[in-house]
Amino acid sequence: MKKFKIRKDDKVMVIAGKDKGKVGKVLKIFRKKDRVLVEKVNMVKRHTKANPYTQQAGGIVEKEAAVHISNVALICDACAKPTRVGYKVTADGKKVRFCKKCNETID
């Protein structure tokens, strides 16, 4: 399984594409396709059919579409900038992520 430096519930910024500059929270990661679902980013319209069994109304629904993981950058809590992520091992033996700009731990 692929290992990404971005995880669910991380705050990310889109760095390429039509939504460049937008900030949102990662809702889901699709590991097989190298994509992430970011809140309120890459909104698309889908035409849905009504389903009377689930009480779902039909119509045009606007929802998020997946963005490639290379087009998002993690936002550091300490410096509030999009940054690259590194890993280091702490004194007690835990592996943690850190911000490459300000050297603060993210986890």
C-alpha positions in Angstrom: 0.0 0.0 0.0 1.2 3.5 -0.8 2.2 5.8 2.0 1.4 9.5 1.6 2.6 12.4 3.7 -0.9 13.9 3.7 -3.5 12.3 5.9 -7.2 12.5 6.5 -8.4 15.7 8.4 -5.2 17.6 7.4 -5.5 21.2 6.3 -4.2 21.5 2.7 -3.9 24.2 0.0 -4.3 23.5 -3.7 -1.1 24.5 -5.5 -2.1 23.7 -9.1 -5.3 23.7 -11.3 -8.4 25.7 -11.5 -8.8 25.9 -7.7 -5.3 27.0 -7.1 -5.0 28.9 -3.7 -8.1 27.3 -2.1 -7.7 25.8 1.4 -9.7 22.9 2.7 -9.7 19.8 4.9 -8.9 16.4 3.5 -12.1 14.3 3.6 -10.9 11.1 2.0 -7.7 9.6 0.4 -7.9 7.3 -2.6 -4.6 5.4 -2.4 -5.0 3.4 -5.6 -5.6 6.5 -7.7 -3.2 8.9 -5.8 -6.0 11.3 -5.2 -7.6 13.2 -2.3 -11.0 14.6 -1.7 -10.7 18.1 -0.3 -13.6 20.0 1.3 -15.2 22.7 -1.0 -12.5 22.2 -3.7 -13.0 21.0 -7.3 -16.8 21.2 -7.1 -18.7 19.4 -9.9 -22.4 19.1 -10.7 -24.0 15.7 -10.9 -27.5 14.9 -12.2 -29.1 12.4 -9.9 -32.3 10.4 -10.3 -34.8 10.4 -7.5 -34.9 7.2 -5.3 -38.2 6.8 -3.4 -36.8 3.9 -1.3 -34.1 6.0 0.4 -36.2 9.2 0.3 -33.6 10.9 -1.9 -34.9 13.7 -4.2 -33.6 14.0 -7.7 -32.0 17.0 -9.3 -28.6 18.6 -9.8 -26.3 18.0 -6.8 -23.0 19.9 -6.4 -20.3 17.9 -4.7 -16.5 17.6 -4.4 -14.4 15.7 -7.0 -11.0 14.2 -6.2 -7.8 16.1 -6.8 -4.4 14.5 -7.5 -2.3 14.4 -4.4 0.6 16.2 -6.1 -1.6 19.2 -6.5 -2.1 19.8 -2.8 0.4 21.0 -0.1 0.0 20.5 3.7 -0.5 23.7 5.7 1.6 23.9 8.8 -0.3 25.0 12.0 2.7 26.9 13.3 3.8 29.0 10.3 0.4 28.9 8.5 2.1 28.3 5.1 1.9 25.5 2.6 4.9 23.3 3.1 6.7 20.1 2.3 6.6 17.4 4.9 9.6 15.5 6.4 9.8 12.7 9.0 12.0 12.4 12.0 12.2 10.1 15.0 11.8 11.7 18.4 13.8 10.8 21.6 11.1 8.3 22.7 11.2 6.5 19.4 8.1 7.8 17.7 8.2 8.7 14.0 6.5 12.2 13.5 6.0 14.5 10.6 7.6 18.0 10.6 7.3 21.2 8.6 10.3 21.8 6.3 9.9 25.6 6.6 9.7 26.1 10.3 10.9 22.7 11.6 7.9 22.3 13.9 6.3 18.9 14.4 2.9 18.5 12.8 1.6 15.4 14.7 
